[in-house]
Structures are given as C-alpha cells and as structure tokens.
Amino acid sequence: MNQPKNQHWVPQFYLRHFATPQTRGMDHAKVWVFSKDEADGDETLTSIPSICAQRYLYSPLSEVGQRTWDLENQLSSLEHTLGGLWPSLAADCVDLSDPSVRKGVSLFVAVMHLRHPHTLIVVEEIHRSLVAFYEEMPRRPDGTPDVDSVEIGGAIYPLDASQWHAYRAWGRNDHHRFFTHLVRSEAVHLAEILLEKRWSMVASERDTFVTTDKPVGIQHQTETVFGLRTPGVIVSFPVSPTRLLVMDDMHHEPANQYYPLKASMSGAFNHHIWHNGSGLMITGRAISEALAELVGWADSLAKRDA
C-alpha cells in the first residue's frame, strides 16, 4: 500500500465540510484561505489537498533510517471512523450524550490538538531549555548533571541522569520521533478530560462559522497560562459552517443542548476561532464577509467599553 508523503494535520474530510457551496461534495473541493501574515497577500481560492499538510509530518526516520508509518496509519483509521459520523454531526442534531459519539469526538479533538506541527516546535523548545538548564548544574565525573531530583510547583520529582549524554545530543529526528510518541501517548488522556466536560452545540441556520489551520480553541476566563487539563478551560471546535461544539466545566447548566446562534454573535464566535488559529482562516464563504463580521463585532465591543 502506498503511503502518503504529504501528511495533513487538519484532515481533508473535515475541511471538505467548509468548502465553497459550488465545490462542496466534489472530489476537488476548494476553500477560501486568508493568512494572518500580511506578506501572504489577499485571500486565495485553494484546493483542500494543498493546505494544512507537511511532508512526512507523522513519519519520522527510525534510528536505522527507515520511515515509520505507525502514527500516520492510526490517524488514517481514526479519520475513516469519524468521517462516517461527521455528516450527521455537521448538519443534524446528534445526541451529544451518546457515549459512542462522545468518545469518538473527544478522541478526535484531543488528537487534533496534539498533532499540529506547533507541538513539534514545542518539543524542540523544551529540549533546548532543559539542556541549557542542566548545563548549569554541577557535574559528576562522567559528565552527567549531579542532580537526583527537581522541584516543580512544590512537588519533588526524581531525576535519572544516566541517559543525559544521549538526550543532550538529540537532533531533528529524535525530536520528530518524540513528537509522534507524544501524540500517541497523550491522546487518550486528553480525550478523557474532554469527556468529563459539559458539551453543547451552537447551531446556525446558514453557513456562518469559519475554521482555521488550528481549529481546537482553548480559553480561560481568568488564567493567562493554561492547558486542556486546567479546571475552567473552555474548548471550542468548529464542526462545520453551521455547528460549533463547546466543551466547558459549567456543570450547573443543562448539558448536551443545541443553542441557536444569535445573529449578533457570529462575529464574536468567529473572532475567537480566528484568534486561536495558527495562521490561516479557512472558509467557503467570502473572506470579506467573514472579516466584516469580525470588525463589526470588535467595533461594537470597543464602543461598549468606551
């Protein structure tokens, strides 16, 4: 079986739901793409296979120089499974309390959060920071850091420095392999966190919601540094142009409800989606129309706070 060299971090089946009305459902569906980087110029009408992809993103070289396909195959299997559910989730009123729906969607959103290329960048940054930190420590005769434990957030963690030299010498392929390991090892745990949240769906009668090249949105009302595990975190995910999934910890409110979108709030929701995106707005709508809603909402907010 031929393995894909160009591997998508935002699945194509998902992006097809955001295609232009003229190409939606076609083999070569297209979307409008608009970049946060002014140097990229105006919006472009782009075929879905050409965006949100990177060569061998999930297939690093093994220690013997062979491409590994385990994660890519697992992601393809997950996408195939969720692809069957998505048309109903994207347009109908699926029972959000259904355990099979919740498990599948939770895992998908958790994987989407982890599989983004930014996670690979974070892995590299953490490695550089740890190496710089331990290089300042006293050394044992064998050159390893003379440290048996570290204190983080008031807790003491034992430190095994026996593999220090190998870790210190990590290169690009080592980071890449750890990135794929992280996606596989953490996805179920993050999915379990999402399962415990209160779910609701914001529903629009017309194409409204945009998506981005990083569609999992995470916010907190009071904290500035937080992750999916932080209590009070709100996770949002644009399922389709007419459905926005929201997962929060407001368990005193009714769960698994569908709420009709208020027309005045379309700019607010899309602003949040756009803010959380890495670089690209992706939509089947006219970009000028979506941006006008964002600007209109921002202007009304500024007038309110004036």
C-alpha positions as CSV (number, residue, x, y, z in Angstrom):
1,M,0.0,0.0,0.0
2,N,1.3,3.4,-1.0
3,Q,1.9,5.7,2.0
4,P,1.2,9.4,1.7
5,K,4.3,11.6,1.8
6,N,2.2,14.8,2.2
7,Q,0.5,14.3,5.5
8,H,-2.3,16.6,6.7
9,W,-2.6,17.9,10.2
10,V,-6.2,19.1,9.5
11,P,-8.0,16.1,7.9
12,Q,-9.3,16.6,4.4
13,F,-12.7,15.0,5.2
14,Y,-13.1,17.7,7.8
15,L,-12.1,20.6,5.5
16,R,-14.5,19.5,2.8
17,H,-17.4,20.5,5.0
18,F,-16.0,24.1,4.8
19,A,-15.7,24.1,1.0
20,T,-17.4,26.7,-1.1
21,P,-21.0,25.9,-1.9
22,Q,-20.1,25.4,-5.6
23,T,-17.5,22.7,-4.9
24,R,-18.8,21.1,-1.7
25,G,-19.2,17.4,-2.2
26,M,-16.9,17.3,-5.2
27,D,-13.7,15.4,-5.4
28,H,-11.6,18.5,-5.8
29,A,-13.4,20.8,-3.3
30,K,-11.9,24.2,-2.7
31,V,-11.9,26.7,0.2
32,W,-11.1,30.3,0.6
33,V,-7.9,30.8,2.6
34,F,-6.7,34.1,4.3
35,S,-3.5,34.4,6.1
36,K,-2.7,36.4,9.3
37,D,0.6,37.3,7.6
38,E,0.2,40.4,5.5
39,A,3.1,39.3,3.4
40,D,0.9,36.5,2.1
41,G,-1.4,39.0,0.4
42,D,-5.1,38.6,-0.3
43,E,-7.3,35.6,0.1
44,T,-6.9,32.7,-2.3
45,L,-9.3,30.0,-3.5
46,T,-7.3,26.9,-2.8
47,S,-7.8,23.1,-3.3
48,I,-8.1,21.3,0.0
49,P,-5.2,18.8,-0.6
50,S,-2.8,21.7,-0.8
51,I,-3.3,23.2,2.7
52,C,-2.5,22.1,6.2
53,A,0.0,19.5,5.2
54,Q,3.7,18.8,5.6
55,R,5.9,16.1,4.2
56,Y,6.4,13.1,6.5
57,L,4.9,15.0,9.4
58,Y,3.9,11.8,11.2
59,S,6.6,9.5,9.6
60,P,10.0,10.3,11.2
61,L,13.1,8.3,10.4
62,S,13.8,5.5,12.7
63,E,17.2,5.0,14.3
64,V,18.1,2.8,11.4
65,G,17.0,5.4,8.8
66,Q,13.6,3.9,7.8
67,R,10.4,5.8,7.7
68,T,7.9,4.8,10.4
69,W,4.2,4.8,9.5
70,D,2.5,3.8,12.7
71,L,1.1,7.1,13.6
72,E,0.0,8.0,10.1
73,N,-1.8,4.7,9.8
74,Q,-3.5,5.3,13.2
75,L,-4.6,8.8,12.2
76,S,-6.0,7.5,8.9
77,S,-8.0,4.9,10.8
78,L,-9.4,7.5,13.2
79,E,-10.3,9.8,10.3
80,H,-12.1,7.0,8.5
81,T,-14.2,6.2,11.5
82,L,-15.0,9.9,12.3
83,G,-15.7,10.6,8.6
84,G,-18.7,8.4,8.8
85,L,-20.1,10.3,11.8
86,W,-19.3,13.8,10.6
87,P,-22.1,14.5,8.1
88,S,-24.7,14.0,10.8
89,L,-22.6,15.9,13.4
90,A,-22.1,18.7,10.9
91,A,-25.7,19.3,9.9
92,D,-28.2,17.4,12.2
93,C,-28.9,17.3,15.9
94,V,-26.9,14.3,17.1
95,D,-27.4,13.2,20.6
96,L,-24.4,14.6,22.4
97,S,-24.9,12.4,25.4
98,D,-24.5,9.2,23.3
99,P,-21.3,7.5,24.7
100,S,-20.1,6.4,21.3
101,V,-20.4,10.0,19.9
102,R,-18.7,11.5,22.9
103,K,-15.8,9.0,22.9
104,G,-15.2,9.4,19.1
105,V,-15.4,13.2,19.1
106,S,-13.3,13.5,22.3
107,L,-10.5,11.4,20.8
108,F,-10.7,13.3,17.5
109,V,-10.5,16.7,19.2
110,A,-7.7,15.6,21.5
111,V,-5.7,14.3,18.6
112,M,-6.3,17.4,16.6
113,H,-4.9,19.4,19.5
114,L,-1.7,17.3,19.7
115,R,-1.0,16.6,16.0
116,H,-0.4,20.2,15.0
117,P,3.2,21.0,13.8
118,H,3.4,23.5,16.7
119,T,3.6,20.6,19.1
120,L,6.8,19.6,17.3
121,I,8.2,23.1,17.8
122,V,7.3,23.0,21.5
123,V,9.2,19.6,21.8
124,E,12.3,21.2,20.3
125,E,12.0,24.3,22.6
126,I,11.6,22.2,25.7
127,H,14.7,20.2,24.8
128,R,16.8,23.3,24.3
129,S,15.5,24.8,27.6
130,L,16.2,21.6,29.6
131,V,19.7,21.2,28.1
132,A,20.5,24.8,28.9
133,F,19.1,24.4,32.5
134,Y,21.1,21.2,33.3
135,E,24.3,22.5,31.7
136,E,24.4,25.0,34.6
137,M,24.3,22.2,37.2
138,P,27.3,20.7,38.9
139,R,28.7,17.7,37.1
140,R,29.7,14.2,38.1
141,P,32.9,12.6,37.0
142,D,31.2,11.1,34.0
143,G,29.9,14.5,32.9
144,T,26.2,13.9,33.8
145,P,24.4,16.5,36.0
146,D,24.9,15.9,39.7
147,V,21.2,16.2,40.4
148,D,19.0,13.4,41.9
149,S,15.7,15.3,41.9
150,V,14.0,18.5,40.8
151,E,11.2,20.6,42.4
152,I,8.4,21.7,40.1
153,G,5.4,23.5,41.6
154,G,6.2,22.4,45.1
155,A,6.5,18.7,44.2
156,I,9.7,16.7,44.1
157,Y,10.4,14.6,41.1
158,P,13.3,12.1,40.9
159,L,15.8,12.6,38.1
160,D,17.6,9.8,36.3
161,A,20.6,11.3,34.5
162,S,22.0,8.1,33.2
163,Q,20.8,8.9,29.7
164,W,21.9,12.5,29.8
165,H,24.5,12.4,27.1
166,A,22.2,10.7,24.6
167,Y,19.4,13.2,25.5
168,R,21.7,16.2,25.2
169,A,22.7,15.1,21.7
170,W,19.1,14.8,20.4
171,G,18.7,16.1,16.9
172,R,15.9,16.7,14.5
173,N,14.9,13.1,14.1
174,D,14.9,12.5,17.8
175,H,12.5,15.4,18.3
176,H,10.4,14.2,15.5
177,R,10.1,10.7,17.0
178,F,9.3,12.1,20.4
179,F,6.6,14.2,18.8
180,T,4.8,11.2,17.3
181,H,5.2,9.3,20.6
182,L,3.6,12.2,22.4
183,V,0.6,12.2,20.1
184,R,0.0,8.5,20.7
185,S,0.7,8.5,24.4
186,E,-1.3,11.6,25.4
187,A,-4.3,11.5,23.2
188,V,-6.5,9.1,25.3
189,H,-5.7,11.0,28.5
190,L,-6.7,14.4,26.9
191,A,-9.8,12.7,25.5
192,E,-10.8,11.6,28.9
193,I,-10.6,15.2,30.2
194,L,-12.9,16.3,27.3
195,L,-15.3,13.5,28.2
196,E,-15.8,15.0,31.6
197,K,-16.8,18.4,30.4
198,R,-20.3,19.8,29.7
199,W,-21.0,19.7,26.0
200,S,-23.2,22.0,24.0
201,M,-23.6,22.9,20.3
202,V,-24.2,26.4,18.9
203,A,-26.2,25.9,15.7
204,S,-26.7,28.3,12.8
205,E,-29.3,28.1,10.1
206,R,-26.9,29.3,7.5
207,D,-23.1,28.9,6.8
208,T,-21.5,31.1,9.5
209,F,-18.6,29.5,11.3
210,V,-15.1,29.6,9.8
211,T,-12.3,27.2,10.7
212,T,-8.5,27.6,10.8
213,D,-5.3,25.6,10.4
214,K,-5.5,25.1,14.2
215,P,-9.2,24.6,14.9
216,V,-9.1,23.5,18.5
217,G,-9.8,26.7,20.5
218,I,-8.8,26.9,24.2
219,Q,-9.6,29.7,26.5
220,H,-9.9,30.5,30.2
221,Q,-11.8,33.4,31.8
222,T,-9.2,34.3,34.4
223,E,-5.9,32.4,33.8
224,T,-3.2,33.5,31.4
225,V,-1.2,30.3,31.4
226,F,-3.3,27.1,31.0
227,G,-3.8,23.9,29.1
228,L,-6.6,21.4,28.5
229,R,-6.1,20.0,32.0
230,T,-6.7,23.3,33.7
231,P,-10.0,23.5,35.5
232,G,-12.3,26.1,34.0
233,V,-10.9,25.8,30.5
234,I,-13.4,26.2,27.6
235,V,-12.7,24.2,24.5
236,S,-14.4,25.1,21.2
237,F,-14.3,23.3,17.9
238,P,-16.0,24.4,14.6
239,V,-17.6,21.2,13.4
240,S,-19.0,22.7,10.2
241,P,-20.1,26.1,8.9
242,T,-23.4,25.6,10.9
243,R,-22.2,23.9,14.0
244,L,-19.8,24.9,16.8
245,L,-19.0,22.5,19.6
246,V,-18.3,24.0,23.0
247,M,-16.9,21.9,26.0
248,D,-16.8,23.6,29.4
249,D,-17.0,23.0,33.1
250,M,-20.3,24.7,33.7
251,H,-22.0,21.6,35.1
252,H,-24.6,23.7,36.8
253,E,-26.1,24.4,33.4
254,P,-28.0,21.9,31.2
255,A,-25.7,19.6,29.2
256,N,-25.9,18.3,25.6
257,Q,-28.1,21.1,24.4
258,Y,-28.3,22.8,21.0
259,Y,-28.4,26.6,21.2
260,P,-29.5,28.7,18.2
261,L,-26.9,31.2,17.1
262,K,-27.9,34.8,17.7
263,A,-27.1,36.8,14.5
264,S,-25.2,39.4,16.5
265,M,-22.8,36.8,17.9
266,S,-21.5,35.4,14.7
267,G,-18.6,37.9,14.7
268,A,-17.7,37.1,18.3
269,F,-17.5,33.3,17.7
270,N,-15.5,33.7,14.5
271,H,-13.2,36.2,16.2
272,H,-12.4,33.5,18.8
273,I,-11.9,30.9,16.2
274,W,-9.6,33.2,14.2
275,H,-7.7,34.3,17.3
276,N,-6.9,30.7,18.2
277,G,-5.8,29.8,14.7
278,S,-2.2,29.4,13.9
279,G,-2.1,31.4,10.6
280,L,-4.9,30.7,8.2
281,M,-8.7,31.4,8.1
282,I,-10.4,28.7,6.1
283,T,-14.0,29.0,4.9
284,G,-16.4,28.5,2.0
285,R,-17.8,32.0,2.5
286,A,-16.4,35.2,1.0
287,I,-13.5,36.3,3.2
288,S,-14.6,39.9,3.0
289,E,-18.0,38.9,4.5
290,A,-16.4,37.0,7.4
291,L,-13.9,39.8,8.1
292,A,-16.6,42.4,8.1
293,E,-18.4,40.4,10.8
294,L,-15.2,40.3,12.9
295,V,-14.6,44.0,12.5
296,G,-18.2,44.9,13.3
297,W,-18.2,42.8,16.5
298,A,-14.8,44.4,17.5
299,D,-16.2,47.9,16.9
300,S,-19.3,47.3,18.9
301,L,-17.2,45.9,21.7
302,A,-15.0,49.0,21.7
303,K,-18.0,51.3,21.8
304,R,-19.5,49.4,24.7
305,D,-16.2,49.7,26.7
306,A,-15.6,53.3,25.8
